[in-house]
Amino acid sequence: MAIASDSGPDKGTVDATREDIQDSLGLVPGFWELNDEDLVNEWPNFKRYALEETVIPAKYKELIGLAIAANIKCPYCQHFHREAAKMHGATEEELREIAFLASWTARYSSLLHGMDYDMDTFKVEFAKIGEHLQEQMADD
């Protein structure tokens, strides 16, 4: 049951949010035509993670986004993240590698799930593999 609320954002906050979108993107895209409360709540996170510097460099965020978009098969997300990755310097070789990695992760997920592979066994085996790889790296 939904509870009605009169505590939504005031008109000034909504107008300021729309102005910020306009200033940041050059226009207010149609997909930002959300209800006032969702617009005011959603925009700051989108702006932060899509347009501002965060701990993960922008090119890597966009490559990660592209890999996810490929797996969920969203043409909007694929276009957005591919073009944004290129704007942040991603090369065609990096874009091809991301396409492979996206398919590779999905493939092994399918294999493990299809085998109903035991998670505890997987964790133990991975810990042993990790130890072995660390020893090899220490020898280098």
N, C-alpha and C positions, 0 to 999 in steps of 0.2 A: 504494500500500500504506500503510495507516494504521499508525502506531506508537503502541502503548499508552503512556500516561504516568501516573505516579503523582503528578505535580507539580501537580495541579489545586488550586483554592482550598480552604483549610481551612474547616471548618464555621462557625467564627466569622466569617470573611469573608463567607460566603454568607448567614448569618443577619443580619449587619450590612447587607448589600446589600438583603435583603428588608425590613428595618426602615426603611431609607432610602426605599425605594419606597413603603412604607405611609405614612411621614411626609410624603412629597412629594405623593402622589396621593390619599391618603385610603383606599386599598385597593391590593392587589396584583392588577392585572387578569390574567385568564387568559392573555393573550398574553405575559405575563412568566414563564410557567411553562416556562422554558428549562432546559437542563442547567446545572449549577452554574457551570461555567467560562464558558459563553456569557453567563449572567446577570451575573456579576461583571465581565466584559469589556464587555458591551453597555450596561449601565445608566449608567455615568458619561457617556458621549457623549450618550445620549438626554437625560439630565437637563441636561447643559450646554446643548445646542442647543435643547431644547424648553422648558426651564423657567428658565434663567438668562439674564442679560444677556450678550450677545456684541457684537461689532463691528456686526453688522447688527441694527437694532431688531427687536423681537419681531414687530410687525405685519408688517413687510416679509418676515421669514423665513416667516411663515405664508402670506402671499400668494404667495410664491415656491413654497412647498410645495403650495399649492392649484393653481397653474398646472401644476406637474409632475404632481400627482395626476390632474388632468383629462386630461393627455396619456397617462398610463399607464392611465387608466380604472380606478383603484382606488377602489371605493366607501368602503372604510375610511379611506384617506388623504384622500379628498375630504371626508368628514364631519369627521375630526379637524382638518384644516387650515382648513376653512371656519369651524367653530365656534371654533377657537383664534384665528383672525384677528378674528372678531367680538369675542371677549373682550378683544383688544388694541386695539379701537377701529375696526376696519375698517367702513366704511359699505357700504350696499347698492350704491351707485354704484361704489365701489372693487372690490367683489366682481364686479360686472358687467364692469368694465373688465378685470379679471384673466381672466375667462372669454374675453373677446374676444382679449386678448393671447396667451393659451394657444393659441387656435385659429389666430391669425395666424402665430405662429412655426411651428406644425406645417404650416400651409398653404404658407408660402414654402419650408420645408424640402422638402416634397413637390415643389413646382415645380422647385426647383433640382436635386434628385436625378433627377426625371423627365426633365429636359432634359440630364442628365449634364453640367451646366455646369462648365467648367474652373475648378478652385480657384485656380490662379495668376491667371487673368483676374479672377476675383471679388475677390481680394485687392487687385490693382492698381486695379480700379474703385472698390472701397470706400475705398482710401487717397485717391483723387482726390475722392470724395464728401466724405470727412472733412475734407479741406483746404478745400473749398468751404464746408462748413457752419461751420467754424472762422472763416473770413473773414467770413461773414455775422454770426456772433455777435460778432465784434470790432467790426463796424460798428454794432451796436445800442447 
